[in-house]
Amino acid sequence: MPVLALLSAVFVVGIEQSIQVKYGVTGIIGLLLLTVGLKAKNPTLSSMGAVVLALLVAGPALGA
């Protein structure tokens, strides 16, 4: 069980670092909102985080 927890922690840190490198502080804020919303079972926070991340990803396609 500790190996699974360690692997998941390494995976999460890797995802956070790649988002921070690619999308900067706004990406980390979006990921934080999404994660906190899911953990707290708060649909408002998780929706806000998902929208922020979606806008960051779709930004170049929208011409922003």
Residue pairs with C-beta under 8 A, 6 or more apart in sequence:
15 31
16 28
16 31
19 27
19 28
19 31
20 27
20 28
23 30
23 53
23 56
26 52
26 56
27 52
27 53
27 56
29 52
30 49
30 50
30 51
30 52
30 53
30 56
31 49
31 53
32 49
33 45
33 46
33 48
33 49
33 52
34 45
34 46
34 49
34 50
34 52
34 53
35 49
36 42
36 45
36 46
36 49
37 43
37 44
37 45
37 46
37 47
37 48
37 49
38 46
